[in-house]
Amino acid sequence: MGWLFDFDDGDMAMKMSDDMAMDSDGNMMLRMGDNMAMDMDSGELHITSSWDDED
């Protein structure tokens, strides 16, 4: 589905769906906006590369 870059911790995340991604540590990330995601384990917000829609 595509990849995202997490600018807060320098990690890559693979998109699992339109609103979910998993980073290389296995943490689930929930899309909060085009360039923001919430770490589902810690609740922290992260700035990410764009979650462009692939439509």
Predicted model as a PDB file, atoms N, CA, C, CB and O in Angstrom, pLDDT in the B-factor column:
MODEL        1                                                                  
ATOM      1  N   MET A   1       0.812  -1.195   0.000  1.00 72.00           N  
ATOM      2  CA  MET A   1       0.000   0.000   0.000  1.00 72.00           C  
ATOM      3  C   MET A   1       0.856   1.261   0.000  1.00 72.00           C  
ATOM      4  CB  MET A   1      -0.924  -0.003   1.193  1.00 72.00           C  
ATOM      5  O   MET A   1       0.377   2.317  -0.412  1.00 72.00           O  
ATOM      6  N   GLY A   2       2.067   1.187   0.434  1.00 89.00           N  
ATOM      7  CA  GLY A   2       2.925   2.357   0.435  1.00 89.00           C  
ATOM      8  C   GLY A   2       3.648   2.532   1.761  1.00 89.00           C  
ATOM      9  O   GLY A   2       3.386   1.830   2.737  1.00 89.00           O  
ATOM     10  N   TRP A   3       4.564   3.490   1.764  1.00 92.00           N  
ATOM     11  CA  TRP A   3       5.390   3.752   2.935  1.00 92.00           C  
ATOM     12  C   TRP A   3       5.263   5.196   3.367  1.00 92.00           C  
ATOM     13  CB  TRP A   3       6.848   3.416   2.652  1.00 92.00           C  
ATOM     14  O   TRP A   3       4.991   6.082   2.556  1.00 92.00           O  
ATOM     15  N   LEU A   4       5.464   5.424   4.660  1.00 92.00           N  
ATOM     16  CA  LEU A   4       5.489   6.755   5.267  1.00 92.00           C  
ATOM     17  C   LEU A   4       6.809   6.924   5.998  1.00 92.00           C  
ATOM     18  CB  LEU A   4       4.281   6.964   6.238  1.00 92.00           C  
ATOM     19  O   LEU A   4       7.414   5.943   6.432  1.00 92.00           O  
ATOM     20  N   PHE A   5       7.254   8.155   6.133  1.00 95.00           N  
ATOM     21  CA  PHE A   5       8.417   8.450   6.964  1.00 95.00           C  
ATOM     22  C   PHE A   5       7.929   9.202   8.190  1.00 95.00           C  
ATOM     23  CB  PHE A   5       9.495   9.279   6.179  1.00 95.00           C  
ATOM     24  O   PHE A   5       7.185  10.176   8.069  1.00 95.00           O  
ATOM     25  N   ASP A   6       8.342   8.758   9.363  1.00 94.00           N  
ATOM     26  CA  ASP A   6       7.989   9.403  10.630  1.00 94.00           C  
ATOM     27  C   ASP A   6       9.125  10.356  10.987  1.00 94.00           C  
ATOM     28  CB  ASP A   6       7.744   8.341  11.779  1.00 94.00           C  
ATOM     29  O   ASP A   6      10.210   9.921  11.374  1.00 94.00           O  
ATOM     30  N   PHE A   7       8.873  11.658  10.858  1.00 95.00           N  
ATOM     31  CA  PHE A   7       9.900  12.655  11.116  1.00 95.00           C  
ATOM     32  C   PHE A   7      10.263  12.753  12.594  1.00 95.00           C  
ATOM     33  CB  PHE A   7       9.444  13.998  10.615  1.00 95.00           C  
ATOM     34  O   PHE A   7      11.367  13.189  12.920  1.00 95.00           O  
ATOM     35  N   ASP A   8       9.371  12.364  13.492  1.00 92.00           N  
ATOM     36  CA  ASP A   8       9.640  12.480  14.920  1.00 92.00           C  
ATOM     37  C   ASP A   8      10.678  11.484  15.409  1.00 92.00           C  
ATOM     38  CB  ASP A   8       8.369  12.296  15.694  1.00 92.00           C  
ATOM     39  O   ASP A   8      11.507  11.820  16.255  1.00 92.00           O  
ATOM     40  N   ASP A   9      10.645  10.265  14.890  1.00 90.00           N  
ATOM     41  CA  ASP A   9      11.627   9.281  15.356  1.00 90.00           C  
ATOM     42  C   ASP A   9      12.474   8.675  14.233  1.00 90.00           C  
ATOM     43  CB  ASP A   9      10.917   8.176  16.089  1.00 90.00           C  
ATOM     44  O   ASP A   9      13.238   7.741  14.475  1.00 90.00           O  
ATOM     45  N   GLY A  10      12.346   9.195  13.010  1.00 93.00           N  
ATOM     46  CA  GLY A  10      13.180   8.740  11.904  1.00 93.00           C  
ATOM     47  C   GLY A  10      12.873   7.321  11.458  1.00 93.00           C  
ATOM     48  O   GLY A  10      13.738   6.640  10.907  1.00 93.00           O  
ATOM     49  N   ASP A  11      11.651   6.874  11.691  1.00 92.00           N  
ATOM     50  CA  ASP A  11      11.240   5.509  11.406  1.00 92.00           C  
ATOM     51  C   ASP A  11      10.405   5.464  10.131  1.00 92.00           C  
ATOM     52  CB  ASP A  11      10.452   4.923  12.587  1.00 92.00           C  
ATOM     53  O   ASP A  11       9.789   6.460   9.753  1.00 92.00           O  
ATOM     54  N   MET A  12      10.385   4.316   9.475  1.00 95.00           N  
ATOM     55  CA  MET A  12       9.518   4.087   8.327  1.00 95.00           C  
ATOM     56  C   MET A  12       8.293   3.321   8.796  1.00 95.00           C  
ATOM     57  CB  MET A  12      10.264   3.314   7.199  1.00 95.00           C  
ATOM     58  O   MET A  12       8.379   2.506   9.714  1.00 95.00           O  
ATOM     59  N   ALA A  13       7.162   3.580   8.170  1.00 94.00           N  
ATOM     60  CA  ALA A  13       5.920   2.869   8.483  1.00 94.00           C  
ATOM     61  C   ALA A  13       5.272   2.431   7.173  1.00 94.00           C  
ATOM     62  CB  ALA A  13       4.943   3.769   9.319  1.00 94.00           C  
ATOM     63  O   ALA A  13       5.257   3.179   6.195  1.00 94.00           O  
ATOM     64  N   MET A  14       4.744   1.226   7.165  1.00 94.00           N  
ATOM     65  CA  MET A  14       4.062   0.703   5.993  1.00 94.00           C  
ATOM     66  C   MET A  14       2.563   0.900   6.172  1.00 94.00           C  
ATOM     67  CB  MET A  14       4.406  -0.795   5.766  1.00 94.00           C  
ATOM     68  O   MET A  14       1.999   0.518   7.197  1.00 94.00           O  
ATOM     69  N   LYS A  15       1.918   1.499   5.169  1.00 94.00           N  
ATOM     70  CA  LYS A  15       0.472   1.691   5.231  1.00 94.00           C  
ATOM     71  C   LYS A  15      -0.221   0.340   5.137  1.00 94.00           C  
ATOM     72  CB  LYS A  15      -0.013   2.636   4.101  1.00 94.00           C  
ATOM     73  O   LYS A  15       0.078  -0.466   4.255  1.00 94.00           O  
ATOM     74  N   MET A  16      -1.152   0.102   6.058  1.00 93.00           N  
ATOM     75  CA  MET A  16      -1.931  -1.133   6.077  1.00 93.00           C  
ATOM     76  C   MET A  16      -3.318  -0.905   5.473  1.00 93.00           C  
ATOM     77  CB  MET A  16      -2.057  -1.668   7.516  1.00 93.00           C  
ATOM     78  O   MET A  16      -3.926  -1.833   4.940  1.00 93.00           O  
ATOM     79  N   SER A  17      -3.810   0.319   5.556  1.00 91.00           N  
ATOM     80  CA  SER A  17      -5.105   0.703   4.991  1.00 91.00           C  
ATOM     81  C   SER A  17      -5.071   2.218   4.805  1.00 91.00           C  
ATOM     82  CB  SER A  17      -6.316   0.253   5.922  1.00 91.00           C  
ATOM     83  O   SER A  17      -4.020   2.844   4.945  1.00 91.00           O  
ATOM     84  N   ASP A  18      -6.221   2.798   4.491  1.00 89.00           N  
ATOM     85  CA  ASP A  18      -6.277   4.253   4.309  1.00 89.00           C  
ATOM     86  C   ASP A  18      -5.980   5.016   5.589  1.00 89.00           C  
ATOM     87  CB  ASP A  18      -7.636   4.656   3.790  1.00 89.00           C  
ATOM     88  O   ASP A  18      -5.531   6.161   5.534  1.00 89.00           O  
ATOM     89  N   ASP A  19      -6.228   4.389   6.763  1.00 93.00           N  
ATOM     90  CA  ASP A  19      -6.078   5.098   8.034  1.00 93.00           C  
ATOM     91  C   ASP A  19      -5.117   4.442   9.021  1.00 93.00           C  
ATOM     92  CB  ASP A  19      -7.405   5.230   8.676  1.00 93.00           C  
ATOM     93  O   ASP A  19      -4.928   4.969  10.118  1.00 93.00           O  
ATOM     94  N   MET A  20      -4.514   3.331   8.677  1.00 96.00           N  
ATOM     95  CA  MET A  20      -3.631   2.618   9.600  1.00 96.00           C  
ATOM     96  C   MET A  20      -2.290   2.318   8.928  1.00 96.00           C  
ATOM     97  CB  MET A  20      -4.295   1.307  10.085  1.00 96.00           C  
ATOM     98  O   MET A  20      -2.209   2.078   7.724  1.00 96.00           O  
ATOM     99  N   ALA A  21      -1.248   2.341   9.753  1.00 95.00           N  
ATOM    100  CA  ALA A  21       0.091   1.982   9.297  1.00 95.00           C  
ATOM    101  C   ALA A  21       0.799   1.268  10.447  1.00 95.00           C  
ATOM    102  CB  ALA A  21       0.899   3.251   8.825  1.00 95.00           C  
ATOM    103  O   ALA A  21       0.391   1.385  11.603  1.00 95.00           O  
ATOM    104  N   MET A  22       1.854   0.533  10.127  1.00 95.00           N  
ATOM    105  CA  MET A  22       2.668  -0.132  11.144  1.00 95.00           C  
ATOM    106  C   MET A  22       4.127   0.267  10.908  1.00 95.00           C  
ATOM    107  CB  MET A  22       2.487  -1.701  11.095  1.00 95.00           C  
ATOM    108  O   MET A  22       4.643   0.141   9.798  1.00 95.00           O  
ATOM    109  N   ASP A  23       4.788   0.754  11.978  1.00 92.00           N  
ATOM    110  CA  ASP A  23       6.186   1.148  11.823  1.00 92.00           C  
ATOM    111  C   ASP A  23       7.100  -0.061  11.974  1.00 92.00           C  
ATOM    112  CB  ASP A  23       6.561   2.231  12.849  1.00 92.00           C  
ATOM    113  O   ASP A  23       6.645  -1.166  12.268  1.00 92.00           O  
ATOM    114  N   SER A  24       8.385   0.162  11.770  1.00 90.00           N  
ATOM    115  CA  SER A  24       9.342  -0.957  11.768  1.00 90.00           C  
ATOM    116  C   SER A  24       9.523  -1.582  13.149  1.00 90.00           C  
ATOM    117  CB  SER A  24      10.687  -0.484  11.251  1.00 90.00           C  
ATOM    118  O   SER A  24      10.098  -2.665  13.263  1.00 90.00           O  
ATOM    119  N   ASP A  25       9.039  -0.911  14.207  1.00 88.00           N  
ATOM    120  CA  ASP A  25       9.075  -1.488  15.557  1.00 88.00           C  
ATOM    121  C   ASP A  25       7.815  -2.294  15.862  1.00 88.00           C  
ATOM    122  CB  ASP A  25       9.245  -0.382  16.599  1.00 88.00           C  
ATOM    123  O   ASP A  25       7.702  -2.884  16.936  1.00 88.00           O  
ATOM    124  N   GLY A  26       6.865  -2.324  14.920  1.00 92.00           N  
ATOM    125  CA  GLY A  26       5.615  -3.056  15.120  1.00 92.00           C  
ATOM    126  C   GLY A  26       4.516  -2.235  15.759  1.00 92.00           C  
ATOM    127  O   GLY A  26       3.464  -2.779  16.095  1.00 92.00           O  
ATOM    128  N   ASN A  27       4.729  -0.934  15.937  1.00 92.00           N  
ATOM    129  CA  ASN A  27       3.718  -0.056  16.526  1.00 92.00           C  
ATOM    130  C   ASN A  27       2.687   0.333  15.473  1.00 92.00           C  
ATOM    131  CB  ASN A  27       4.374   1.207  17.132  1.00 92.00           C  
ATOM    132  O   ASN A  27       3.035   0.692  14.348  1.00 92.00           O  
ATOM    133  N   MET A  28       1.416   0.258  15.852  1.00 96.00           N  
ATOM    134  CA  MET A  28       0.344   0.679  14.956  1.00 96.00           C  
ATOM    135  C   MET A  28       0.203   2.193  15.016  1.00 96.00           C  
ATOM    136  CB  MET A  28      -0.993  -0.012  15.325  1.00 96.00           C  
ATOM    137  O   MET A  28       0.271   2.793  16.089  1.00 96.00           O  
ATOM    138  N   MET A  29       0.005   2.801  13.852  1.00 96.00           N  
ATOM    139  CA  MET A  29      -0.153   4.242  13.729  1.00 96.00           C  
ATOM    140  C   MET A  29      -1.511   4.524  13.098  1.00 96.00           C  
ATOM    141  CB  MET A  29       1.001   4.869  12.886  1.00 96.00           C  
ATOM    142  O   MET A  29      -1.855   3.934  12.074  1.00 96.00           O  
ATOM    143  N   LEU A  30      -2.292   5.432  13.712  1.00 97.00           N  
ATOM    144  CA  LEU A  30      -3.602   5.819  13.216  1.00 97.00           C  
ATOM    145  C   LEU A  30      -3.497   7.195  12.576  1.00 97.00           C  
ATOM    146  CB  LEU A  30      -4.657   5.813  14.355  1.00 97.00           C  
ATOM    147  O   LEU A  30      -3.012   8.143  13.195  1.00 97.00           O  
ATOM    148  N   ARG A  31      -3.952   7.297  11.341  1.00 95.00           N  
ATOM    149  CA  ARG A  31      -3.905   8.568  10.619  1.00 95.00           C  
ATOM    150  C   ARG A  31      -4.807   9.594  11.290  1.00 95.00           C  
ATOM    151  CB  ARG A  31      -4.321   8.374   9.149  1.00 95.00           C  
ATOM    152  O   ARG A  31      -5.977   9.322  11.561  1.00 95.00           O  
ATOM    153  N   MET A  32      -4.258  10.768  11.556  1.00 95.00           N  
ATOM    154  CA  MET A  32      -5.019  11.864  12.156  1.00 95.00           C  
ATOM    155  C   MET A  32      -5.197  13.013  11.156  1.00 95.00           C  
ATOM    156  CB  MET A  32      -4.315  12.371  13.434  1.00 95.00           C  
ATOM    157  O   MET A  32      -6.044  13.883  11.359  1.00 95.00           O  
ATOM    158  N   GLY A  33      -4.417  13.019  10.097  1.00 92.00           N  
ATOM    159  CA  GLY A  33      -4.462  14.052   9.066  1.00 92.00           C  
ATOM    160  C   GLY A  33      -3.498  13.670   7.964  1.00 92.00           C  
ATOM    161  O   GLY A  33      -2.906  12.591   8.003  1.00 92.00           O  
ATOM    162  N   ASP A  34      -3.328  14.552   6.968  1.00 90.00           N  
ATOM    163  CA  ASP A  34      -2.453  14.244   5.845  1.00 90.00           C  
ATOM    164  C   ASP A  34      -1.001  14.041   6.258  1.00 90.00           C  
ATOM    165  CB  ASP A  34      -2.533  15.340   4.827  1.00 90.00           C  
ATOM    166  O   ASP A  34      -0.283  13.273   5.617  1.00 90.00           O  
ATOM    167  N   ASN A  35      -0.559  14.706   7.306  1.00 94.00           N  
ATOM    168  CA  ASN A  35       0.834  14.622   7.745  1.00 94.00           C  
ATOM    169  C   ASN A  35       0.949  14.372   9.241  1.00 94.00           C  
ATOM    170  CB  ASN A  35       1.573  15.894   7.382  1.00 94.00           C  
ATOM    171  O   ASN A  35       1.903  14.830   9.870  1.00 94.00           O  
ATOM    172  N   MET A  36      -0.005  13.656   9.818  1.00 95.00           N  
ATOM    173  CA  MET A  36       0.029  13.398  11.249  1.00 95.00           C  
ATOM    174  C   MET A  36      -0.581  12.033  11.547  1.00 95.00           C  
ATOM    175  CB  MET A  36      -0.715  14.505  12.020  1.00 95.00           C  
ATOM    176  O   MET A  36      -1.579  11.631  10.949  1.00 95.00           O  
ATOM    177  N   ALA A  37       0.049  11.334  12.488  1.00 95.00           N  
ATOM    178  CA  ALA A  37      -0.453  10.033  12.910  1.00 95.00           C  
ATOM    179  C   ALA A  37      -0.272   9.895  14.411  1.00 95.00           C  
ATOM    180  CB  ALA A  37       0.267   8.884  12.160  1.00 95.00           C  
ATOM    181  O   ALA A  37       0.625  10.500  14.998  1.00 95.00           O  
ATOM    182  N   MET A  38      -1.136   9.089  15.029  1.00 96.00           N  
ATOM    183  CA  MET A  38      -1.039   8.825  16.454  1.00 96.00           C  
ATOM    184  C   MET A  38      -0.528   7.407  16.655  1.00 96.00           C  
ATOM    185  CB  MET A  38      -2.406   9.030  17.157  1.00 96.00           C  
ATOM    186  O   MET A  38      -1.050   6.456  16.074  1.00 96.00           O  
ATOM    187  N   ASP A  39       0.500   7.281  17.487  1.00 95.00           N  
ATOM    188  CA  ASP A  39       1.019   5.973  17.872  1.00 95.00           C  
ATOM    189  C   ASP A  39      -0.012   5.333  18.793  1.00 95.00           C  
ATOM    190  CB  ASP A  39       2.431   6.087  18.572  1.00 95.00           C  
ATOM    191  O   ASP A  39      -0.308   5.870  19.860  1.00 95.00           O  
ATOM    192  N   MET A  40      -0.560   4.192  18.390  1.00 95.00           N  
ATOM    193  CA  MET A  40      -1.636   3.556  19.150  1.00 95.00           C  
ATOM    194  C   MET A  40      -1.153   2.972  20.475  1.00 95.00           C  
ATOM    195  CB  MET A  40      -2.277   2.466  18.320  1.00 95.00           C  
ATOM    196  O   MET A  40      -1.965   2.740  21.371  1.00 95.00           O  
ATOM    197  N   ASP A  41       0.153   2.728  20.619  1.00 92.00           N  
ATOM    198  CA  ASP A  41       0.685   2.202  21.876  1.00 92.00           C  
ATOM    199  C   ASP A  41       0.893   3.301  22.913  1.00 92.00           C  
ATOM    200  CB  ASP A  41       1.996   1.478  21.625  1.00 92.00           C  
ATOM    201  O   ASP A  41       0.523   3.139  24.076  1.00 92.00           O  
ATOM    202  N   SER A  42       1.485   4.416  22.492  1.00 93.00           N  
ATOM    203  CA  SER A  42       1.827   5.481  23.444  1.00 93.00           C  
ATOM    204  C   SER A  42       0.836   6.633  23.450  1.00 93.00           C  
ATOM    205  CB  SER A  42       3.194   6.014  23.137  1.00 93.00           C  
ATOM    206  O   SER A  42       0.766   7.382  24.425  1.00 93.00           O  
ATOM    207  N   GLY A  43       0.064   6.786  22.371  1.00 94.00           N  
ATOM    208  CA  GLY A  43      -0.855   7.915  22.263  1.00 94.00           C  
ATOM    209  C   GLY A  43      -0.191   9.191  21.780  1.00 94.00           C  
ATOM    210  O   GLY A  43      -0.848  10.229  21.697  1.00 94.00           O  
ATOM    211  N   GLU A  44       1.100   9.141  21.458  1.00 94.00           N  
ATOM    212  CA  GLU A  44       1.831  10.317  20.989  1.00 94.00           C  
ATOM    213  C   GLU A  44       1.480  10.628  19.540  1.00 94.00           C  
ATOM    214  CB  GLU A  44       3.344  10.104  21.133  1.00 94.00           C  
ATOM    215  O   GLU A  44       1.244   9.727  18.735  1.00 94.00           O  
ATOM    216  N   LEU A  45       1.450  11.929  19.219  1.00 96.00           N  
ATOM    217  CA  LEU A  45       1.247  12.353  17.841  1.00 96.00           C  
ATOM    218  C   LEU A  45       2.593  12.462  17.148  1.00 96.00           C  
ATOM    219  CB  LEU A  45       0.487  13.699  17.778  1.00 96.00           C  
ATOM    220  O   LEU A  45       3.565  12.926  17.744  1.00 96.00           O  
ATOM    221  N   HIS A  46       2.657  12.038  15.892  1.00 95.00           N  
ATOM    222  CA  HIS A  46       3.878  12.065  15.104  1.00 95.00           C  
ATOM    223  C   HIS A  46       3.622  12.788  13.789  1.00 95.00           C  
ATOM    224  CB  HIS A  46       4.398  10.637  14.848  1.00 95.00           C  
ATOM    225  O   HIS A  46       2.565  12.640  13.176  1.00 95.00           O  
ATOM    226  N   ILE A  47       4.603  13.567  13.371  1.00 95.00           N  
ATOM    227  CA  ILE A  47       4.567  14.213  12.057  1.00 95.00           C  
ATOM    228  C   ILE A  47       5.122  13.203  11.056  1.00 95.00           C  
ATOM    229  CB  ILE A  47       5.396  15.571  12.039  1.00 95.00           C  
ATOM    230  O   ILE A  47       6.196  12.639  11.265  1.00 95.00           O  
ATOM    231  N   THR A  48       4.383  12.979   9.968  1.00 94.00           N  
ATOM    232  CA  THR A  48       4.773  11.983   8.976  1.00 94.00           C  
ATOM    233  C   THR A  48       4.830  12.605   7.586  1.00 94.00           C  
ATOM    234  CB  THR A  48       3.797  10.797   8.990  1.00 94.00           C  
ATOM    235  O   THR A  48       4.354  13.719   7.368  1.00 94.00           O  
ATOM    236  N   SER A  49       5.421  11.866   6.652  1.00 93.00           N  
ATOM    237  CA  SER A  49       5.303  12.253   5.264  1.00 93.00           C  
ATOM    238  C   SER A  49       3.849  12.090   4.864  1.00 93.00           C  
ATOM    239  CB  SER A  49       6.244  11.413   4.353  1.00 93.00           C  
ATOM    240  O   SER A  49       3.056  11.539   5.628  1.00 93.00           O  
ATOM    241  N   SER A  50       3.493  12.552   3.697  1.00 89.00           N  
ATOM    242  CA  SER A  50       2.097  12.617   3.289  1.00 89.00           C  
ATOM    243  C   SER A  50       1.419  11.251   3.183  1.00 89.00           C  
ATOM    244  CB  SER A  50       1.998  13.317   1.978  1.00 89.00           C  
ATOM    245  O   SER A  50       2.018  10.281   2.718  1.00 89.00           O  
ATOM    246  N   TRP A  51       0.161  11.192   3.623  1.00 82.00           N  
ATOM    247  CA  TRP A  51      -0.699  10.018   3.482  1.00 82.00           C  
ATOM    248  C   TRP A  51      -1.524  10.191   2.228  1.00 82.00           C  
ATOM    249  CB  TRP A  51      -1.613   9.819   4.732  1.00 82.00           C  
ATOM    250  O   TRP A  51      -2.750  10.100   2.280  1.00 82.00           O  
ATOM    251  N   ASP A  52      -0.885  10.435   1.115  1.00 73.00           N  
ATOM    252  CA  ASP A  52      -1.608  10.683  -0.134  1.00 73.00           C  
ATOM    253  C   ASP A  52      -2.600   9.582  -0.431  1.00 73.00           C  
ATOM    254  CB  ASP A  52      -0.639  10.823  -1.291  1.00 73.00           C  
ATOM    255  O   ASP A  52      -2.300   8.400  -0.262  1.00 73.00           O  
ATOM    256  N   ASP A  53      -3.774   9.969  -0.870  1.00 64.00           N  
ATOM    257  CA  ASP A  53      -4.771   8.996  -1.301  1.00 64.00           C  
ATOM    258  C   ASP A  53      -4.364   8.464  -2.666  1.00 64.00           C  
ATOM    259  CB  ASP A  53      -6.199   9.625  -1.348  1.00 64.00           C  
ATOM    260  O   ASP A  53      -3.921   9.217  -3.533  1.00 64.00           O  
ATOM    261  N   GLU A  54      -4.518   7.169  -2.843  1.00 57.00           N  
ATOM    262  CA  GLU A  54      -4.090   6.535  -4.084  1.00 57.00           C  
ATOM    263  C   GLU A  54      -5.239   6.357  -5.061  1.00 57.00           C  
ATOM    264  CB  GLU A  54      -3.457   5.195  -3.793  1.00 57.00           C  
ATOM    265  O   GLU A  54      -5.161   5.521  -5.961  1.00 57.00           O  
ATOM    266  N   ASP A  55      -6.317   7.138  -4.894  1.00 46.00           N  
ATOM    267  CA  ASP A  55      -7.471   7.024  -5.773  1.00 46.00           C  
ATOM    268  C   ASP A  55      -7.168   7.567  -7.142  1.00 46.00           C  
ATOM    269  CB  ASP A  55      -8.659   7.742  -5.187  1.00 46.00           C  
ATOM    270  O   ASP A  55      -8.033   7.551  -8.018  1.00 46.00           O  
TER     271      ASP A  55                                                      
ENDMDL                                                                          
END                                                                             
